[in-house]
Amino acid sequence: MGHEPLAYEKLKTFEGRVAATEAEGLDPVNAPMIRHWCEAMGDANPAYQGPDAIAPPTMLQAWTMAGLTSYEGRSPAHDELFALLDGAGYTSVVATDCEQEYLRPLRPGDAITYDSVIESISPLKTTKLGTGHFITTRMNVRVGEEIAGTHRFRILKYTPAKRSSNSGAAKKDRSRRPRPVVNRDNAGFWEGVADHRLLIQRCRACETLRFPWLPGCNTCGGQEWDTVEASGEGTVYSYVVMHHPPFPAFDPPYAVGLIELAEGVRMVSNVVGVPSDKVRIGMPVRLEFLAVDEELELPVFRVTDDAEGGEV
């Protein structure tokens, strides 16, 4: 059953309308959330520790997230817009990008309020995912009357593109591992992988090692960097065992580990060499490169012979 065409002029009337007003963050800025964030990101910047700590600026959105069921403060305009798009067949949604501006440091104890506005709606666009409209929402985050930062969030509300189930090429693509996204910030890493070298960025100003690859240093903000080659030795810092959902390119159950390299940085990769239910935190692992198909090799970590318990 088809859907009525949606006039772009009707969508444009939503631009500038308020999406949320004086909504309150569920929690004040607090040290435990900052600590968990820094641990997960591997960010040891001293500015985020101690009695005069500030929150990492990139946590800006974390203080405004409403949780799974709480949407207090959201205006009807947001729901009206999404109902309109859903009714026209644009029922799928994917986040595409965000932009943040930091105007004031946030500190433990700060109570957050925020308001948001539907800033722009694009004309109809056709992408590989499907056809739809890009919607940008701008959020101002406040402490009292002072703006602490601005967060722009862009999504695509779309109708999925039809895919041929009879195409041999399509079946082959579904059975292949997803291709890594290679850009100007991480191209050097993938060039190293192609040469069977695991390269870690090193800041030329303070010599801090960082992974994953970033355009600037987390510690001092330096923009100049070189690389060091990892020894390949590491331990399992944390892990999950994937059972679902199934993908043709993967064979569950399999272990995905957060590996702490001997150099001190951490990276996510598969843990191989033992059954997934035998992987344990602290297991020693060693880098190897796995050819997953005729075009792609990936770094993985094999449990070594001296793993605790001797299970290899």
RODRENSE-867278 format. One record per atom (N, C-alpha, C): residue in three letters; x, y, z. Coordinates in steps of 0.2 Angstrom, whole numbers, plus 5000, padded with zeros to 4 digits. Layout:
<rs>
ALAXYZ ...
</rs>
This chain:
<rs>
MET500449945000 MET500050005000 MET500450065000 GLY500350114996 GLY500750174995 GLY500650225000 HIS501050275000 HIS500950335005 HIS500850395001 GLU500450445004 GLU500350505001 GLU501050545000 PRO501150584994 PRO501750624994 PRO501750674999 LEU502350685002 LEU502450735007 LEU502750805004 ALA502450855005 ALA502650915002 ALA503250945006 TYR503750965003 TYR504350995007 TYR504151055010 GLU503751095007 GLU503551155010 GLU503151145017 LYS502851085018 LYS502551075024 LYS503051055030 LEU503551025027 LEU504151005032 LEU504451065034 LYS504551115030 LYS504951175031 LYS504651215037 THR503951205038 THR503651245043 THR503851225050 PHE504151165050 PHE504451145057 PHE505051175059 GLU505451205054 GLU506051235055 GLU505951295060 GLY506351295065 GLY506351345070 GLY505851335076 ARG505451275075 ARG505051265081 ARG505451225087 VAL505151245093 VAL505551215099 VAL505351145099 ALA505951105101 ALA505851035102 ALA505851015109 ALA506151055113 ALA506151045120 ALA506351105124 THR506051115130 THR506051185133 THR506251165141 GLU506751195143 GLU506951195150 GLU506951125153 ALA507151075149 ALA507251005151 ALA507851005156 GLU507750955161 GLU508250955166 GLU508650885165 GLY509350885166 GLY509750825165 GLY509550785171 LEU509550715170 LEU509250675175 LEU509750675181 ASP510450685180 ASP510950685185 ASP511350755185 PRO511550785190 PRO512050835190 PRO512650805187 VAL513150845185 VAL513750825183 VAL514050795189 ASN514350735188 ASN514650705194 ASN515250665193 ALA515650655198 ALA516350625197 ALA516250545195 PRO515850505197 PRO515750435195 PRO515650435188 MET515250475185 MET515150465178 MET515750495174 ILE516050545176 ILE516750565173 ILE517250515173 ARG517250475179 ARG517750425180 ARG517650365175 HIS517050345175 HIS516850295170 HIS516950305163 TRP516850375161 TRP516950395154 TRP517650395153 CYS518050415157 CYS518850425156 CYS519150355156 GLU518850305160 GLU519150235160 GLU518950205153 ALA518350215151 ALA518050185144 ALA518450215138 MET518650275139 MET518950315133 MET519750305134 GLY519950285140 GLY520750285141 GLY521050345141 ASP520650395144 ASP520850465144 ASP521050485151 ALA521750495152 ALA522050505159 ALA522250575160 ASN521850625156 ASN522050695157 ASN521950715164 PRO522450745168 PRO522350755175 PRO521850815176 ALA521650845171 ALA521050895172 ALA520450865174 TYR520350805173 TYR519750765174 TYR519750735181 GLN520250745185 GLN520350715191 GLN520450765197 GLY520350735203 GLY520450785209 GLY519950825211 PRO520050865216 PRO519550915219 PRO519350975214 ASP519750985209 ASP519651045204 ASP519451015198 ALA519250955197 ALA519150915191 ALA518550955187 ILE518650955180 ILE518150975176 ILE517850905172 ALA517350915169 ALA517050855165 ALA517350855158 PRO517550805155 PRO517750805148 PRO517250845144 PRO517450885139 PRO516950925135 PRO516550885131 THR516850825129 THR516450785124 THR515950745128 MET515850745135 MET515350725138 MET514650765138 LEU514750815134 LEU514150865134 LEU513450835133 GLN513450785129 GLN512750755127 GLN512550715133 ALA513050675136 ALA512950625141 ALA512450655147 TRP512550725149 TRP512250755154 TRP511450765152 THR511350765146 THR510650785143 THR510250725141 MET510550665141 MET510250605138 MET509650585143 ALA509050575140 ALA508450565144 ALA508350495146 GLY508750445144 GLY508650375146 GLY508150345142 LEU507850285143 LEU507450245139 LEU506750265139 THR506550295145 THR505850305145 THR505650375147 SER506150425149 SER505950485151 SER506050535145 TYR505550575144 TYR505550625138 TYR505250695141 GLU505250705147 GLU505050765150 GLU505350825147 GLY504950875145 GLY505150935142 GLY505150935135 ARG504950885131 ARG504950885124 ARG504250915122 SER504350955117 SER503750985115 SER503350945109 PRO502750965108 PRO502350925103 PRO502650925096 ALA503050975094 ALA503250985087 ALA503750925085 HIS504150905090 HIS504550845088 HIS504150785086 ASP503650765090 ASP503250715089 ASP502750725083 GLU502550785081 GLU502150795075 GLU502550785069 LEU503150805069 LEU503650805063 LEU503750725062 PHE503950695067 PHE504050625066 PHE503450585064 ALA502850595067 ALA502250565064 ALA502150585057 LEU502250645055 LEU502150665048 LEU502650625043 LEU503250615045 LEU503750575041 LEU503550505041 ASP503350475047 ASP503150405047 ASP502550395043 GLY502150435043 GLY501550425039 GLY501650435031 ALA502150465029 ALA502350465022 ALA502850415020 GLY502950365025 GLY503350305023 GLY504150315025 TYR504350365028 TYR505050375030 TYR505050345038 THR505050285038 THR504950255045 THR505650235048 SER506150235044 SER506850215047 SER507250275049 VAL507650265054 VAL508050325056 VAL508850305057 VAL509250345056 VAL509950335057 VAL510350395059 ALA510750395064 ALA511150455066 ALA511650465061 THR511850525059 THR512350535054 THR512950575056 ASP512850625060 ASP513450665063 ASP513150715068 CYS513650735072 CYS513450785077 CYS514050835077 GLU513850895079 GLU514350955080 GLU514250985087 GLN514850995091 GLN514751025098 GLN515251085098 GLU515051135102 GLU515351195104 GLU515451195111 TYR516051205114 TYR516051205121 TYR516251285124 LEU515751305128 LEU515851375130 LEU516051385137 ARG515951335141 ARG516051345148 ARG516251275151 PRO516751265155 PRO516851195158 PRO516351175163 LEU516151115163 LEU515651085167 LEU516051055173 ARG515751065179 ARG516151035185 ARG515650995189 PRO515850945193 PRO515450905197 PRO514950955202 GLY514350935202 GLY513850975205 GLY513451025201 ASP513651035195 ASP513251075190 ASP512651045188 ALA512051085189 ALA511451055187 ALA511251075180 ILE511151035176 ILE511051045168 ILE510351055167 THR510151105163 THR509551115159 THR509751125152 TYR509251115148 TYR509351115140 TYR508751135137 ASP508751165131 ASP508251175127 ASP508451155120 SER508051135115 SER508251125108 SER507751145103 VAL507951155097 VAL507551185092 VAL507651145086 ILE507151135082 ILE507251095075 ILE507551145071 GLU508151145069 GLU508551195066 GLU508451195058 SER508451135055 SER508451125048 SER508151055046 ILE507851055040 ILE507550995037 ILE507751005030 SER508150955027 SER508350955020 SER507850935015 PRO507950955009 PRO507550925004 PRO507650855003 LEU507250825000 LEU507250744999 LEU507950724996 LYS508250684999 LYS508950654997 LYS508950584996 THR509350564991 THR509350484990 THR510050464992 THR510150414997 THR510750394999 THR510750314998 LYS511350284999 LYS511350214999 LYS510850175003 LEU510750205009 LEU510250175014 LEU509550185011 GLY509450235008 GLY508750245005 GLY508650325004 THR507950345003 THR507750405002 THR507450435008 GLY507650505009 GLY507250535015 GLY507550605016 HIS507450625022 HIS507650695024 HIS508050695030 PHE508650745030 PHE509050755035 PHE508750805040 ILE508750785046 ILE508450835051 ILE508950855056 THR509150915057 THR509650945062 THR509250975068 THR509450955074 THR509150985080 THR509751015083 ARG509651075086 ARG510151115090 ARG509951115097 MET510351095101 MET510251095108 MET510751145112 ASN510451185116 ASN510851235120 ASN510851205127 VAL511451195130 VAL511551165137 VAL511751215142 ARG511351225147 ARG511451275152 ARG511651255159 VAL511951295162 VAL512051295170 VAL511751355172 GLY511251355175 GLY510851415177 GLY510651455171 GLU510851515170 GLU510751555164 GLU511251555159 GLU511851525161 GLU512451525157 GLU512451465152 ILE512551475146 ILE512651425141 ILE513351395142 ALA513351325143 ALA513951285143 ALA514151255137 GLY513651245132 GLY513851215126 GLY513251215121 THR513451195115 THR512951185110 THR513051125106 HIS512551085105 HIS512551015102 HIS512051015096 ARG512351005090 ARG511950995085 ARG511950925083 PHE511350895082 PHE511350825080 PHE510950815074 ARG511150775069 ARG510850765063 ARG510650695062 ILE510050675060 ILE509850615058 ILE509550615051 LEU509550555048 LEU509150545042 LEU508550505043 LYS507950525042 LYS507350495042 LYS507150475035 TYR507150405034 TYR507150385027 TYR506750315026 THR506550305019 THR506250245017 THR506850205015 PRO506950145017 PRO507550095015 PRO507450085008 ALA508050085005 ALA508150064998 ALA507949994997 LYS507649974991 LYS507449904990 LYS508149874987 ARG508149814990 ARG508749774988 ARG508549704985 SER508849684980 SER508749624976 SER508949564980 SER508549524981 SER508749464985 SER508949404980 ASN508949424973 ASN509149374969 ASN509849384966 SER510149444968 SER510749464965 SER511349424968 GLY511749394964 GLY512349354967 GLY512849404970 ALA512949464967 ALA513349504970 ALA513149534977 ALA512449544978 ALA512249564984 ALA512349514989 LYS512249444987 LYS512349394992 LYS513049394994 LYS513549404990 LYS514249394991 LYS514449454996 ASP514149514995 ASP514249574999 ASP514049565006 ARG513449525007 ARG513149515014 ARG513649465017 SER513949425014 SER514349365017 SER515049395018 ARG515249455016 ARG515949485018 ARG515849525024 ARG516449525027 ARG516549575033 ARG516449645031 PRO516049685035 PRO516049755034 PRO516749785032 ARG516749835028 ARG517349865026 ARG517549915031 PRO518149925034 PRO518249985038 PRO518150045035 VAL517950095039 VAL517950165036 VAL518650195037 VAL518950215031 VAL519650245031 VAL519550315029 ASN519850355033 ASN519850425031 ASN520550455032 ARG520550525032 ARG521250555032 ARG521550555039 ASP521150545044 ASP521350535051 ASP521650465053 ASN521350415049 ASN521650345051 ASN521950305045 ALA522050345040 ALA522350305034 ALA522950275035 GLY523350305039 GLY524050275041 GLY524050215045 PHE523550205049 PHE523450145053 PHE523250085048 TRP522850095043 TRP522650045039 TRP523250025034 GLU523650075032 GLU524250065028 GLU524650025032 GLY524750035039 GLY525149985043 GLY524949915043 VAL524249915044 VAL523949845044 VAL524049805037 ALA524049845032 ALA524149805025 ALA524949785025 ASP525349815029 ASP526049795029 ASP526149745035 HIS525649725039 HIS525749685045 HIS526049715050 ARG525949785051 ARG526249825057 ARG525649855060 LEU525649855067 LEU525149885071 LEU525449955073 LEU525250005071 LEU525550075072 LEU525150115077 ILE525450145082 ILE525150185087 ILE525350255086 GLN524950305087 GLN525150375086 GLN525450395093 ARG525950435092 ARG526350465097 ARG526350545096 CYS526150585101 CYS526150655101 CYS526950675101 ARG527050725096 ARG527750745096 ARG527950795102 ALA527350825104 ALA527550875110 ALA527650845116 CYS527150795118 CYS527250765125 CYS527350695125 GLU527450665119 GLU527550595118 GLU527050545121 THR526450565122 THR525950525124 THR525750485118 LEU525650415120 LEU525350375114 LEU524650375115 ARG524250365109 ARG523550365109 ARG523350315103 PHE522750285105 PHE522350245101 PHE521650245103 PRO521150245099 PRO521250245091 PRO521550315089 TRP521650315082 TRP522050375079 TRP521550435080 LEU521850485081 LEU521450555082 LEU521850605079 PRO521550665077 PRO521950715074 PRO522350755079 GLY522150755085 GLY522550795090 GLY522650755097 CYS523050775101 CYS523250735107 CYS522750755112 ASN522550695116 ASN522050705121 ASN522350745127 THR523050735128 THR523350755134 THR523550835134 CYS523850855128 CYS524150925128 CYS523850955122 GLY523450925118 GLY523150965112 GLY523550965106 GLY524150945106 GLY524650945101 GLY524350915094 GLN524550945089 GLN524350925082 GLN524850885078 GLU525450885081 GLU525950855077 GLU526050785080 TRP526150735076 TRP526250665079 TRP526650625074 ASP526950565077 ASP527250515073 ASP526950455075 THR527350395073 THR527050335075 THR527550285078 VAL527350245083 VAL527850185085 VAL527450125083 GLU527850065082 GLU527550005080 GLU527449965087 ALA526849935087 ALA526749895093 ALA527149835093 SER527349805099 SER527649745099 SER527149685098 GLY526549695099 GLY526049645097 GLY525849605104 GLU526149615109 GLU526049585115 GLU525449625119 GLY525049585122 GLY524449625126 GLY524149575131 THR523649605134 THR523149565138 THR522449585137 VAL522049535139 VAL521349545138 VAL521049595144 TYR520949655143 TYR520749705148 TYR519949695150 SER519549675144 SER518849665145 SER518649625139 TYR518049605139 TYR517849565133 TYR517049555133 VAL516749545128 VAL516049515127 VAL516049455122 VAL515549415123 VAL515449355119 VAL514849375115 MET514849375108 MET514349395104 MET513949325102 HIS513349325103 HIS512849275101 HIS512349295096 HIS512149355096 HIS511549375092 HIS511649455091 PRO511449485086 PRO511149455080 PRO511649415075 PRO511449365072 PRO511849335067 PRO511949375061 PHE512549375058 PHE512749405052 PHE513149345048 PRO512949345041 PRO513249295037 PRO514049295037 ALA514349355038 ALA515049355038 ALA515449335045 PHE514949325050 PHE515249305057 PHE514949235059 ASP515349205063 ASP515149135065 ASP515049135073 PRO514449155076 PRO514449155083 PRO514349085086 PRO514549085092 PRO514849135097 PRO515549155095 TYR515749215096 TYR516449245096 TYR516549295101 ALA517249305103 ALA517449345108 ALA517649415105 VAL517449465107 VAL517649535105 VAL518049565112 GLY518649575111 GLY519049595117 GLY519249665117 LEU519349705123 LEU519649765123 LEU520349745126 ILE520849755121 ILE521549725122 ILE521949785125 GLU522349775130 GLU522749825133 GLU523449805130 LEU523749845126 LEU524349825123 LEU524949835128 ALA525549805127 ALA526049815131 ALA526249885132 GLU526149925126 GLU526349995126 GLU525850045130 GLY525250015133 GLY524850045137 GLY524250075134 VAL524150075128 VAL523550095125 VAL523050035124 ARG522450045122 ARG521949985122 ARG521649995115 MET521449935112 MET521049925106 MET520549875106 VAL520049875102 VAL519549825101 VAL519749775096 SER519649715097 SER519849665091 SER519549595094 ASN519549555089 ASN519349485091 ASN519849445095 VAL519649405099 VAL520149365103 VAL520049295100 VAL520549265098 VAL520549195094 VAL521049145098 GLY520949085096 GLY521449035099 GLY521148995104 VAL520549015107 VAL520248975112 VAL519448985111 PRO519048935113 PRO518348945113 PRO518149005116 SER517649035114 SER517449105116 SER517249105124 ASP516949045126 ASP516849035133 ASP517449025138 LYS518049025135 LYS518649015139 LYS519049075139 VAL518849125136 VAL519149195136 VAL519049225143 ARG519649245146 ARG519549275153 ARG519949345153 ILE519749385157 ILE520149445159 ILE520849435161 GLY521349465158 GLY522049455161 GLY522449405156 MET522049375152 MET522349325147 MET522949355143 PRO523549335143 PRO524049355138 PRO523849345131 VAL523949385126 VAL523749375119 VAL524349405115 ARG524349385109 ARG524849405104 ARG524549425097 LEU524749485095 LEU524449505088 LEU524649455083 GLU524149445078 GLU524249415072 GLU523749445067 PHE523849435060 PHE523449465055 PHE523049415052 LEU522349425052 LEU521849375049 LEU521649395042 ALA521749355037 ALA521449375031 ALA520649345031 VAL520249395031 VAL519549375032 VAL519249365025 ASP519549395020 ASP519349375013 ASP519849395008 GLU519749395002 GLU520349404997 GLU520549474997 GLU520149525000 GLU520349595000 GLU520549625006 LEU520349585012 LEU520449625018 LEU520749575024 GLU521249615027 GLU521549585033 GLU521449625039 LEU521349595045 LEU521249635051 LEU521649605056 PRO521849655061 PRO522249635067 PRO521849595072 VAL522049535074 VAL521649505079 VAL522149485084 PHE521949455090 PHE522449435095 PHE522249365097 ARG522849325097 ARG522749255099 ARG523049245106 VAL522649205110 VAL522849185116 VAL523449145116 THR523949165120 THR524649135120 THR524649065124 ASP525249035123 ASP525348965126 ASP525348975134 ASP525649035136 ASP525749045143 ASP525049075146 ALA524549075143 ALA523849095146 ALA523749065152 GLU523449095157 GLU523249065163 GLU522849005163 GLY523048955166 GLY522648895165 GLY522848845160 GLY523348875155 GLY523548835150 GLY523048815145 GLU522448855144 GLU521948835139 GLU522148875133 VAL522348845128 VAL522448875121 VAL522248825116 
</rs>
